[in-house]
């Protein structure tokens, strides 16, 4: 016989939803401490996370052509993971966000570091795009948190920190949601 399966065995399985990861945003004093204890490209990367709410894959996929300094806007049109450039997570993740005044100096400083390559905003020591977030996390993020005597939290918490800060400062929840790339 042809060994055909007459019924899809997957249809009787239950979807197991894992608990959402714990959200533990950084405080303003912790953010300041992290930025004070980092430098160059690392500091600019952390500042982008804390001051834009971008996902880490969106940050390493960011190109200079996505940034409009005159309009103070960042177009988020790609992500990068495992060395592969792709579209962002969802349709609503493709978006244009405002460059906050506090973020502008960090982007300008980063332009001095990698702008001449007219490619990705953040480049590794070989002036190539990062393969994924692991190298930044393992080589810089964890060490910076140790220097600051802060417990480890995933770099993704920069995104939650941005959202928390904006809402605590009275920003419109719809603006925050759009900036984060949420559908609703």
Secondary structure by P-SEA (a helix, b strand, c coil): ccccccccccccbbbbbccccbbbbbcaaaaaaaaaacccaaaaaaaaaacccccaaaaaacccccccccccccccccccccccccccccccccccccccccaaaaaaaaaaccccccccccccccccccccaaaaaaccaaaaaaaaccccccccaaaaaaaaaaaaacccaaaaaaaacccc
